[in-house]
């Protein structure tokens, strides 16, 4: 279960066709919500291996990451603990040389995510990525987090 759903008042599982916004709450986690749903009330939960289409990626992130305005991505839930909460990530399917990026980097900047596939069973991180997955701890300033992947954080 994605971490942000644990912190929301309610959550629901994502379904194919969902058109989602990406936001951060007080916890700083990148969280998927249905458009029109009050942030922090009902998060949409995804599991490792879910496929999404990111749309309306801002030009500054396109340039810094070497990606387009619309990109297919795969969701990766990362392991953590109560003491070391780690951001969930997305892998850019068309850019195998790009390390997975924290979902929070795409929050609050107008990026939308359309769910295109939900796996029938929970997958392991090793099932969806060949390379290393760098954990990014919650509590790190989002600007610093974005800097770790070479992207500027743009103001919300």
NULUM-418854 format. One line per field, with one value per residue: residue in three letters; x, y, z of N, C-alpha, C in turn. Coordinates in nm, 3 decimals, padded with zeros to 5 digits. Layout:
! residues N
code Ala | ...
n.px X | ...
n.py Y | ...
n.pz Z | ...
ca.px X | ...
ca.py Y | ...
ca.pz Z | ...
c.px X | ...
c.py Y | ...
c.pz Z | ...
//
This chain:
! residues 156
code Unk | Unk | Unk | Unk | Unk | Unk | Unk | Unk | Unk | Unk | Unk | Unk | Unk | Unk | Unk | Unk | Unk | Unk | Unk | Unk | Unk | Unk | Unk | Unk | Unk | Unk | Unk | Unk | Unk | Unk | Unk | Unk | Unk | Unk | Unk | Unk | Unk | Unk | Unk | Unk | Unk | Unk | Unk | Unk | Unk | Unk | Unk | Unk | Unk | Unk | Unk | Unk | Unk | Unk | Unk | Unk | Unk | Unk | Unk | Unk | Unk | Unk | Unk | Unk | Unk | Unk | Unk | Unk | Unk | Unk | Unk | Unk | Unk | Unk | Unk | Unk | Unk | Unk | Unk | Unk | Unk | Unk | Unk | Unk | Unk | Unk | Unk | Unk | Unk | Unk | Unk | Unk | Unk | Unk | Unk | Unk | Unk | Unk | Unk | Unk | Unk | Unk | Unk | Unk | Unk | Unk | Unk | Unk | Unk | Unk | Unk | Unk | Unk | Unk | Unk | Unk | Unk | Unk | Unk | Unk | Unk | Unk | Unk | Unk | Unk | Unk | Unk | Unk | Unk | Unk | Unk | Unk | Unk | Unk | Unk | Unk | Unk | Unk | Unk | Unk | Unk | Unk | Unk | Unk | Unk | Unk | Unk | Unk | Unk | Unk | Unk | Unk | Unk | Unk | Unk | Unk
n.px 00.085 | 00.056 | 00.240 | 00.130 | -00.143 | -00.190 | -00.173 | -00.387 | -00.733 | -00.912 | -00.883 | -00.867 | -00.840 | -00.656 | -00.785 | -00.798 | -00.806 | -00.853 | -00.817 | -00.586 | -00.472 | -00.163 | -00.040 | 00.107 | 00.085 | 00.075 | 00.257 | 00.442 | 00.463 | 00.439 | 00.124 | -00.151 | -00.459 | -00.808 | -00.927 | -01.097 | -01.144 | -01.107 | -00.791 | -00.600 | -00.813 | -00.922 | -00.711 | -00.574 | -00.472 | -00.191 | -00.015 | 00.310 | 00.425 | 00.204 | 00.089 | 00.111 | 00.015 | 00.186 | 00.096 | 00.114 | 00.365 | 00.576 | 00.777 | 01.036 | 01.096 | 01.088 | 01.310 | 01.527 | 01.517 | 01.522 | 01.294 | 00.962 | 00.656 | 00.446 | 00.453 | 00.498 | 00.490 | 00.602 | 00.479 | 00.646 | 00.649 | 00.822 | 01.023 | 01.018 | 01.025 | 00.871 | 01.046 | 01.209 | 01.069 | 01.011 | 01.004 | 00.765 | 00.820 | 00.854 | 00.922 | 01.053 | 00.934 | 01.027 | 01.282 | 01.534 | 01.780 | 01.745 | 01.726 | 01.476 | 01.230 | 01.125 | 00.777 | 00.685 | 00.827 | 00.679 | 00.451 | 00.196 | 00.240 | 00.083 | 00.092 | -00.075 | -00.196 | -00.281 | -00.422 | -00.316 | -00.276 | -00.328 | -00.162 | -00.232 | -00.147 | 00.050 | 00.365 | 00.723 | 00.985 | 01.211 | 01.092 | 01.014 | 01.220 | 01.554 | 01.779 | 01.944 | 01.751 | 01.715 | 01.666 | 01.470 | 01.445 | 01.162 | 01.109 | 01.323 | 01.395 | 01.188 | 01.310 | 01.577 | 01.547 | 01.464 | 01.696 | 01.864 | 01.807 | 01.869 | 01.692 | 01.520 | 01.313 | 00.994 | 00.795 | 00.490
n.py -00.118 | 00.220 | 00.477 | 00.734 | 00.694 | 00.582 | 00.794 | 00.953 | 01.045 | 00.869 | 00.604 | 00.473 | 00.207 | 00.245 | 00.253 | 00.137 | 00.396 | 00.601 | 00.946 | 01.137 | 01.380 | 01.507 | 01.562 | 01.715 | 01.673 | 01.780 | 01.596 | 01.576 | 01.381 | 01.260 | 01.232 | 01.065 | 01.184 | 01.188 | 01.421 | 01.704 | 01.596 | 01.657 | 01.739 | 01.525 | 01.395 | 01.168 | 00.952 | 00.808 | 00.487 | 00.316 | 00.030 | -00.124 | -00.152 | -00.059 | 00.107 | 00.431 | 00.731 | 01.015 | 01.349 | 01.684 | 01.768 | 02.005 | 02.245 | 02.304 | 02.074 | 01.888 | 01.967 | 01.945 | 01.675 | 01.548 | 01.459 | 01.425 | 01.622 | 01.454 | 01.136 | 00.781 | 00.604 | 00.390 | 00.294 | 00.276 | 00.138 | 00.208 | 00.055 | 00.116 | 00.251 | 00.332 | 00.515 | 00.583 | 00.703 | 00.663 | 00.813 | 00.725 | 00.617 | 00.689 | 00.523 | 00.613 | 00.489 | 00.512 | 00.599 | 00.454 | 00.508 | 00.693 | 00.733 | 00.605 | 00.841 | 01.046 | 01.061 | 01.296 | 01.504 | 01.573 | 01.678 | 01.918 | 02.087 | 02.081 | 01.845 | 01.566 | 01.231 | 00.948 | 00.640 | 00.354 | 00.081 | -00.170 | -00.389 | -00.740 | -00.872 | -00.800 | -00.662 | -00.697 | -00.457 | -00.531 | -00.655 | -00.457 | -00.283 | -00.267 | -00.141 | 00.037 | 00.148 | 00.449 | 00.549 | 00.810 | 01.000 | 01.105 | 01.433 | 01.561 | 01.865 | 01.953 | 02.092 | 02.020 | 01.749 | 01.737 | 01.833 | 01.618 | 01.455 | 01.609 | 01.806 | 02.117 | 02.242 | 02.361 | 02.639 | 02.599
n.pz 00.000 | -00.084 | 00.084 | 00.139 | 00.146 | 00.391 | 00.559 | 00.494 | 00.554 | 00.441 | 00.196 | -00.137 | -00.374 | -00.674 | -01.009 | -01.350 | -01.582 | -01.404 | -01.345 | -01.211 | -00.970 | -00.835 | -00.523 | -00.227 | 00.120 | 00.463 | 00.547 | 00.343 | 00.149 | -00.185 | -00.320 | -00.466 | -00.585 | -00.667 | -00.904 | -00.782 | -00.537 | -00.195 | -00.078 | 00.129 | 00.234 | 00.087 | -00.043 | -00.342 | -00.379 | -00.501 | -00.626 | -00.640 | -00.967 | -01.101 | -01.391 | -01.529 | -01.703 | -01.713 | -01.742 | -01.869 | -01.771 | -01.630 | -01.817 | -01.699 | -01.551 | -01.756 | -01.908 | -01.722 | -01.652 | -01.893 | -02.026 | -02.176 | -02.227 | -02.182 | -02.040 | -02.009 | -01.704 | -01.433 | -01.123 | -00.809 | -00.502 | -00.212 | 00.045 | 00.396 | 00.729 | 01.046 | 01.150 | 00.938 | 00.694 | 00.357 | 00.036 | -00.216 | -00.555 | -00.913 | -01.217 | -01.526 | -01.813 | -02.079 | -02.052 | -01.963 | -01.856 | -01.660 | -01.316 | -01.086 | -00.976 | -00.704 | -00.631 | -00.516 | -00.636 | -00.855 | -00.756 | -00.685 | -00.902 | -01.125 | -01.271 | -01.405 | -01.359 | -01.532 | -01.475 | -01.630 | -01.616 | -01.377 | -01.172 | -01.142 | -00.919 | -00.625 | -00.689 | -00.663 | -00.605 | -00.754 | -00.968 | -01.138 | -01.199 | -01.312 | -01.224 | -00.951 | -00.670 | -00.527 | -00.207 | -00.076 | 00.196 | 00.386 | 00.506 | 00.416 | 00.258 | -00.014 | -00.227 | -00.200 | -00.235 | -00.502 | -00.616 | -00.585 | -00.794 | -01.001 | -01.081 | -01.085 | -00.833 | -00.878 | -00.787 | -00.606
ca.px 00.000 | 00.138 | 00.249 | 00.043 | -00.279 | -00.196 | -00.185 | -00.512 | -00.849 | -00.965 | -00.813 | -00.929 | -00.746 | -00.662 | -00.844 | -00.765 | -00.886 | -00.853 | -00.745 | -00.547 | -00.379 | -00.056 | -00.026 | 00.172 | 00.017 | 00.166 | 00.358 | 00.541 | 00.465 | 00.364 | 00.001 | -00.246 | -00.599 | -00.900 | -00.956 | -01.221 | -01.145 | -01.031 | -00.662 | -00.586 | -00.931 | -00.926 | -00.599 | -00.585 | -00.359 | -00.138 | 00.084 | 00.425 | 00.395 | 00.094 | 00.133 | 00.041 | 00.059 | 00.202 | 00.064 | 00.137 | 00.490 | 00.625 | 00.900 | 01.160 | 01.124 | 01.118 | 01.447 | 01.624 | 01.516 | 01.532 | 01.169 | 00.864 | 00.540 | 00.366 | 00.544 | 00.451 | 00.571 | 00.563 | 00.482 | 00.728 | 00.635 | 00.950 | 01.014 | 01.063 | 00.981 | 00.816 | 01.153 | 01.264 | 00.965 | 01.077 | 00.911 | 00.737 | 00.891 | 00.808 | 01.026 | 01.012 | 00.946 | 01.101 | 01.412 | 01.591 | 01.901 | 01.703 | 01.689 | 01.341 | 01.218 | 01.018 | 00.649 | 00.669 | 00.885 | 00.575 | 00.334 | 00.161 | 00.286 | -00.009 | 00.104 | -00.183 | -00.157 | -00.392 | -00.387 | -00.334 | -00.273 | -00.313 | -00.120 | -00.325 | -00.093 | 00.156 | 00.497 | 00.839 | 01.061 | 01.300 | 01.012 | 00.983 | 01.338 | 01.680 | 01.884 | 01.928 | 01.645 | 01.770 | 01.564 | 01.470 | 01.373 | 01.069 | 01.168 | 01.420 | 01.330 | 01.160 | 01.409 | 01.695 | 01.510 | 01.467 | 01.835 | 01.931 | 01.784 | 01.912 | 01.580 | 01.483 | 01.177 | 00.925 | 00.702 | 00.351
ca.py 00.000 | 00.341 | 00.538 | 00.850 | 00.649 | 00.553 | 00.922 | 01.019 | 01.001 | 00.752 | 00.576 | 00.374 | 00.152 | 00.302 | 00.171 | 00.179 | 00.509 | 00.710 | 01.068 | 01.178 | 01.488 | 01.469 | 01.667 | 01.679 | 01.727 | 01.818 | 01.491 | 01.593 | 01.269 | 01.273 | 01.156 | 01.070 | 01.211 | 01.217 | 01.563 | 01.742 | 01.539 | 01.740 | 01.681 | 01.477 | 01.322 | 01.035 | 00.928 | 00.693 | 00.401 | 00.235 | -00.067 | -00.138 | -00.209 | 00.012 | 00.194 | 00.559 | 00.828 | 01.149 | 01.451 | 01.824 | 01.784 | 02.141 | 02.255 | 02.300 | 01.933 | 01.823 | 02.000 | 01.892 | 01.528 | 01.494 | 01.388 | 01.502 | 01.676 | 01.337 | 01.021 | 00.663 | 00.574 | 00.277 | 00.329 | 00.189 | 00.161 | 00.178 | 00.010 | 00.211 | 00.218 | 00.448 | 00.611 | 00.622 | 00.699 | 00.685 | 00.851 | 00.635 | 00.661 | 00.648 | 00.495 | 00.659 | 00.370 | 00.540 | 00.657 | 00.353 | 00.561 | 00.785 | 00.664 | 00.636 | 00.976 | 01.055 | 01.114 | 01.431 | 01.601 | 01.608 | 01.722 | 02.060 | 02.165 | 02.064 | 01.715 | 01.470 | 01.093 | 00.861 | 00.500 | 00.276 | -00.061 | -00.207 | -00.529 | -00.834 | -00.907 | -00.710 | -00.691 | -00.651 | -00.354 | -00.596 | -00.694 | -00.343 | -00.203 | -00.342 | -00.063 | 00.067 | 00.240 | 00.534 | 00.592 | 00.952 | 01.007 | 01.215 | 01.528 | 01.636 | 01.974 | 01.914 | 02.149 | 01.936 | 01.621 | 01.754 | 01.849 | 01.488 | 01.394 | 01.703 | 01.887 | 02.228 | 02.237 | 02.483 | 02.682 | 02.555
ca.pz 00.000 | -00.089 | 00.216 | 00.158 | 00.177 | 00.535 | 00.628 | 00.457 | 00.632 | 00.369 | 00.071 | -00.225 | -00.471 | -00.808 | -01.114 | -01.485 | -01.628 | -01.306 | -01.382 | -01.076 | -00.941 | -00.745 | -00.424 | -00.101 | 00.237 | 00.571 | 00.559 | 00.238 | 00.055 | -00.310 | -00.301 | -00.577 | -00.549 | -00.777 | -00.919 | -00.715 | -00.402 | -00.103 | -00.044 | 00.265 | 00.277 | 00.025 | -00.135 | -00.431 | -00.350 | -00.610 | -00.582 | -00.728 | -01.098 | -01.168 | -01.500 | -01.538 | -01.802 | -01.656 | -01.842 | -01.829 | -01.697 | -01.656 | -01.899 | -01.623 | -01.519 | -01.884 | -01.945 | -01.626 | -01.649 | -02.028 | -02.053 | -02.251 | -02.156 | -02.145 | -02.028 | -01.936 | -01.586 | -01.350 | -00.981 | -00.724 | -00.358 | -00.147 | 00.183 | 00.496 | 00.863 | 01.113 | 01.172 | 00.809 | 00.591 | 00.230 | -00.070 | -00.327 | -00.675 | -01.045 | -01.316 | -01.659 | -01.896 | -02.202 | -02.016 | -01.874 | -01.793 | -01.554 | -01.193 | -01.039 | -00.921 | -00.604 | -00.676 | -00.462 | -00.729 | -00.953 | -00.682 | -00.671 | -01.016 | -01.236 | -01.338 | -01.381 | -01.381 | -01.570 | -01.450 | -01.753 | -01.583 | -01.236 | -01.171 | -01.079 | -00.787 | -00.578 | -00.744 | -00.588 | -00.676 | -00.851 | -01.083 | -01.225 | -01.229 | -01.312 | -01.160 | -00.809 | -00.628 | -00.423 | -00.111 | -00.039 | 00.323 | 00.412 | 00.599 | 00.338 | 00.187 | -00.153 | -00.320 | -00.191 | -00.292 | -00.645 | -00.654 | -00.587 | -00.925 | -01.103 | -01.127 | -01.000 | -00.780 | -00.914 | -00.683 | -00.622
c.px 00.089 | 00.128 | 00.151 | -00.099 | -00.296 | -00.221 | -00.313 | -00.625 | -00.909 | -00.874 | -00.896 | -00.822 | -00.766 | -00.718 | -00.802 | -00.862 | -00.894 | -00.767 | -00.713 | -00.458 | -00.274 | -00.030 | 00.063 | 00.090 | 00.120 | 00.281 | 00.466 | 00.549 | 00.388 | 00.244 | -00.090 | -00.387 | -00.681 | -00.921 | -01.090 | -01.235 | -01.060 | -00.903 | -00.660 | -00.706 | -00.931 | -00.816 | -00.632 | -00.458 | -00.320 | -00.038 | 00.197 | 00.385 | 00.280 | 00.153 | 00.046 | 00.094 | 00.065 | 00.178 | 00.088 | 00.259 | 00.547 | 00.757 | 01.030 | 01.195 | 01.154 | 01.265 | 01.548 | 01.632 | 01.533 | 01.411 | 01.075 | 00.751 | 00.447 | 00.460 | 00.475 | 00.547 | 00.518 | 00.582 | 00.564 | 00.705 | 00.767 | 00.928 | 01.065 | 01.018 | 00.921 | 00.922 | 01.212 | 01.159 | 01.029 | 00.971 | 00.890 | 00.792 | 00.812 | 00.931 | 00.972 | 01.041 | 01.029 | 01.241 | 01.482 | 01.717 | 01.870 | 01.663 | 01.545 | 01.339 | 01.106 | 00.891 | 00.633 | 00.729 | 00.780 | 00.448 | 00.319 | 00.209 | 00.200 | 00.002 | -00.018 | -00.132 | -00.281 | -00.346 | -00.418 | -00.330 | -00.253 | -00.275 | -00.220 | -00.278 | 00.019 | 00.290 | 00.604 | 00.911 | 01.150 | 01.225 | 00.994 | 01.104 | 01.463 | 01.789 | 01.856 | 01.812 | 01.701 | 01.658 | 01.581 | 01.383 | 01.279 | 01.133 | 01.278 | 01.343 | 01.308 | 01.259 | 01.536 | 01.668 | 01.518 | 01.612 | 01.907 | 01.910 | 01.817 | 01.799 | 01.556 | 01.340 | 01.110 | 00.818 | 00.561 | 00.262
c.py 00.123 | 00.415 | 00.652 | 00.809 | 00.621 | 00.682 | 00.998 | 00.968 | 00.875 | 00.725 | 00.477 | 00.325 | 00.219 | 00.201 | 00.225 | 00.289 | 00.623 | 00.825 | 01.139 | 01.301 | 01.435 | 01.587 | 01.620 | 01.741 | 01.770 | 01.719 | 01.501 | 01.481 | 01.303 | 01.178 | 01.174 | 01.091 | 01.228 | 01.368 | 01.593 | 01.685 | 01.628 | 01.667 | 01.640 | 01.398 | 01.181 | 01.022 | 00.809 | 00.613 | 00.320 | 00.137 | -00.075 | -00.210 | -00.143 | 00.104 | 00.317 | 00.637 | 00.962 | 01.249 | 01.588 | 01.840 | 01.922 | 02.142 | 02.245 | 02.156 | 01.854 | 01.843 | 01.934 | 01.740 | 01.466 | 01.413 | 01.480 | 01.553 | 01.565 | 01.216 | 00.904 | 00.633 | 00.449 | 00.318 | 00.227 | 00.230 | 00.120 | 00.134 | 00.117 | 00.162 | 00.343 | 00.555 | 00.664 | 00.606 | 00.743 | 00.719 | 00.739 | 00.699 | 00.629 | 00.626 | 00.539 | 00.547 | 00.391 | 00.595 | 00.566 | 00.403 | 00.656 | 00.704 | 00.694 | 00.767 | 00.978 | 01.119 | 01.260 | 01.538 | 01.653 | 01.661 | 01.874 | 02.147 | 02.143 | 01.934 | 01.631 | 01.331 | 01.011 | 00.717 | 00.419 | 00.126 | -00.078 | -00.355 | -00.617 | -00.876 | -00.811 | -00.756 | -00.640 | -00.546 | -00.416 | -00.643 | -00.580 | -00.253 | -00.290 | -00.273 | -00.039 | 00.162 | 00.317 | 00.583 | 00.740 | 00.964 | 01.126 | 01.304 | 01.608 | 01.744 | 01.932 | 01.972 | 02.067 | 01.800 | 01.629 | 01.767 | 01.715 | 01.417 | 01.492 | 01.790 | 02.003 | 02.209 | 02.368 | 02.514 | 02.636 | 02.676
c.pz 00.000 | 00.045 | 00.240 | 00.193 | 00.326 | 00.613 | 00.594 | 00.545 | 00.573 | 00.250 | -00.009 | -00.322 | -00.606 | -00.907 | -01.250 | -01.528 | -01.529 | -01.356 | -01.250 | -01.075 | -00.846 | -00.652 | -00.311 | 00.011 | 00.339 | 00.585 | 00.451 | 00.137 | -00.072 | -00.303 | -00.421 | -00.524 | -00.675 | -00.784 | -00.853 | -00.575 | -00.313 | -00.064 | 00.103 | 00.314 | 00.220 | -00.079 | -00.224 | -00.417 | -00.473 | -00.554 | -00.684 | -00.856 | -01.170 | -01.275 | -01.505 | -01.657 | -01.732 | -01.769 | -01.783 | -01.739 | -01.731 | -01.734 | -01.819 | -01.585 | -01.646 | -01.919 | -01.852 | -01.627 | -01.787 | -02.068 | -02.131 | -02.163 | -02.108 | -02.146 | -01.960 | -01.821 | -01.516 | -01.205 | -00.904 | -00.579 | -00.293 | -00.004 | 00.276 | 00.632 | 00.925 | 01.135 | 01.040 | 00.700 | 00.460 | 00.125 | -00.169 | -00.454 | -00.801 | -01.132 | -01.451 | -01.759 | -02.023 | -02.177 | -01.915 | -01.803 | -01.677 | -01.431 | -01.158 | -00.960 | -00.817 | -00.662 | -00.634 | -00.553 | -00.827 | -00.888 | -00.686 | -00.786 | -01.141 | -01.312 | -01.305 | -01.416 | -01.415 | -01.551 | -01.576 | -01.730 | -01.434 | -01.234 | -01.096 | -00.940 | -00.753 | -00.634 | -00.651 | -00.671 | -00.783 | -00.975 | -01.183 | -01.256 | -01.220 | -01.232 | -01.013 | -00.785 | -00.510 | -00.334 | -00.081 | 00.084 | 00.328 | 00.517 | 00.532 | 00.262 | 00.041 | -00.253 | -00.318 | -00.254 | -00.444 | -00.694 | -00.663 | -00.720 | -01.036 | -01.156 | -01.031 | -00.953 | -00.817 | -00.811 | -00.712 | -00.644
//
